[in-house]
Structures are given as C-alpha cells and as structure tokens.
Amino acid sequence: MTAFFDRLADRIDRVNSVVSVGLDADPDRIPDSLADRDLPRWAFNRRIIDATHEHAACYKPNAAFYEDADGWRALRETVAYAHGKDVPVLLDAKRADIGNTSRRYAELLDTADAITVNPYMGRDSLDPFLSREAAGVFVLCRTSNPGGADLQDLELASGEPLYRRVAALADLWNEHGNVGLVVGATAPEELETLRAEVPDIPFLVPGVGAQGGDAEAAVEYGLADGVGLVNSSRGIIFAGEDAPGDDEAAYFGAAGEAAKRLKKRLNRFR
C-alpha cells in the first residue's frame, strides 16, 4: 500500500490544493430537509463531498460527531464515498492509550487513511499507530484553542516549552516517514519556530476558517516539501446556512464556493 504522505502529495498536485475539509457533521446544524433520511449525517456529507471534492486535498471527519451506532455507519459510508472520489480521509480522533486499548484504537486506521493522536502518554501509547507504515499519524503539538497554553506552553528544565519537546519527539518517532504534527494557525510565530526545528514533518494546520488563523503562515510554514494540510470545517460545510428555505443546491453550492475560495487564498502563498 502506498504511504499516506505519498498519496497526499499526489492528491495535492492533482487538484492544486492543500485544503482539508473538516466533516464535522453536527446533527443540530444539518439542514431540516435531510432530517428524515436514514442517516442524515451521511446524506449531509455526501452532498458536501459532491460540492467540494474538486478543491479538497483531504477530508477530516471529527470522530466526536459520529460516536453512536448510526454515526459510525454514517462515517463508514462517508469514508467509502470520499475514497470513491479519490480523496484521502484523516480521522480527527485524538486517540492514544496503553496496551490493548491503543491497539484497538489503531484499528480505526482499517477505515481511515490517517488519524490524529494525543502524545500525552508517551511513545508506547502511539506505537500501534506508528507501526502502521502506510498510515498517517498526526501528533497533537500546538493546538489553536486558547486553553492549549495551559500545558503546551509549560517551560521544561531545558528552557523549551512543552510543545517544542513534543515536536522533537515526533521527529524521533518518524521512523517510517508517516508522522505529521497538528499545529494551529492562530499562533504564526510558533508555526515558524516549529518549522525550523522539524523541517521534514508535514503539518495539519487547523484554525484558518472560523477561528481566524493566519492563512499565509499556515502555508509558508505548514508545508514540508509542498506537503501539508490547512483545515477549515465550519467555514466550509456550513457556509450555506443563509441559503433560502430548503434550497439544497444553494446550500451545498455555498460549501463548494467556500472550499474554492480557500484553495485560491492558500495558493497565493504556495
């Protein structure tokens, strides 16, 4: 099987885009016209994929929106449909644990092509993910939420903040060339610092959409040899919320236009 970052590089070249579309199919925000479908989240995602796949380097469903019986069914259908459009899927699950628990979590990669993981429990908790050489493993490093500083900015005895140590460890763990880092776009100076310290690791950069992150910094420092992802979720998939009534064409057309605009915006800096 082709390694994830090789496949991602091919996809980026093919569609000239580093846009990751976050499929956060919040049931409370899905249009009423889809409410009576067997799997409303799948019906929603299918329409989003149809509208955006020409501009998407990757899709990133967040597991939080699928963790119930119908949700997992919707997620499997979503991944299969994205693959049918030749778009890789990164599951934003932030998993890790020890022993058998982590090995079971890693089975999520039987469905998705890549996953986000939490490094707080150390290397052994990530081994079941890292050992899957064809999968992408994005390690949480510097997140875009304000509370991330509570731990990530803590100064170690060496004088470096914790998030920089996480990046250095991820670099050591990258034995199979399948490791990426999650680094938020809301702190561009930290993006720049991390890129200098780990020049060969692709970043997944969230926060450019609804969170107002720095698009130029996301591209300038997020890509390693042209490979990386800049994610927008709500800013794309719910762009049509102001569409009139049950006009599905207008609703999902707005998502397609939002993805296209973000692609053009990011490409100005590539």
PyMOL commands that set and color helices and strands:
alter all, ss='L'
color gray80, all
select helices_A, chain A and resi 4-15+32-34+40-55+63-65+69-84+99-110+119-121+123-130+146-152+162-173+188-197+215-222+234-237+248-267
alter helices_A, ss='H'
color red, helices_A
select strands_A, chain A and resi 19-23+58-61+90-95+114-117+136-142+179-183+203-205+229-232
alter strands_A, ss='S'
color yellow, strands_A
deselect
rebuild
show_as cartoon
